[in-house]
């Protein structure tokens, strides 16, 4: 679908470019002598439009090449945004050159306009500068799960002025699943707030933990073995492509702590992909509880009013 879209626009820009450059040279024919006073303006206009069509043709071809490469989706998204931005800047230069006869006049006018616009649009300009910072610093990419100023979610779009994230948790959920709400915040926020990125190609996992309550009379070694077995089993099933040495790096651990209600908590700490925290917790419990319940003489659970 994406390839067809690029092909469609490449054909349109190519036809426009050929048509406009043809008009530019056809205006030299004698049949247009009666339009002498308009010919220079029409030739300049046709040439300017030809250059704009050529700029967008080249940018679309480059965009198609980038889109066909096997790159991280977030990096590909940023490259396409940069290509689109450069095409707009080059087109703007062509338009300014058409409106002003001399390059000096164009530069002077552009400087004055920039000064006025700079004072009037400080916030959007700051957000645009933050977008440039994001592109090169890569604080987060499309698809990453981030947290900034109380907002947490998966990045779905990074535009020139703002970022859109698909909220997770939120006001209606007690887990890390997506809530369905879209949060948009100005890019300038990253220049004055800390950004927490849960995702990334270098460190694909974060550490999470799940606890169950057991009695002091339980066989703690047996409980530990059951929780570790459940965590290791699920991790190997979900990430069978990891080598043995990588699996060792992400080995789970179990520790015990005192619960507020006088019970002991057995806590299993394990690595998990940021978007799979709820699913992994459920799978570990489904694997571990049958093992624990199969040995009631070794494992005691809260009962009655103290449950």
Secondary structure, DSSP 8 states (H G I E B T S, - for coil): -HHHHHHHHHHHHHHHHHHHHHHHHHTTSGGGGGGHHHHHHHHHHHHHHHHHHHHHHHHHHHHHHHHTS---HHHHHHHHHHHHHHHHHHHHHHHHHHH-SSHHHHHHHHHHHHHHHHHHTHHHHHHHHHHHHHHHH-S--TT-EEEETTEEEEEEEE-SSEEEEEEES-SS-SSSSEEEEEEEEEGGGGGTS--EE---SS---EEEEEEEEE-TTS-HHHHHHHHHHHHHHHHHHH-TTS-HHHHHHT--EEEEEE-TTS-EEEEEEEEE-GGGHHHHHHHHHHHHHHHHHT-TTT-----GGG-
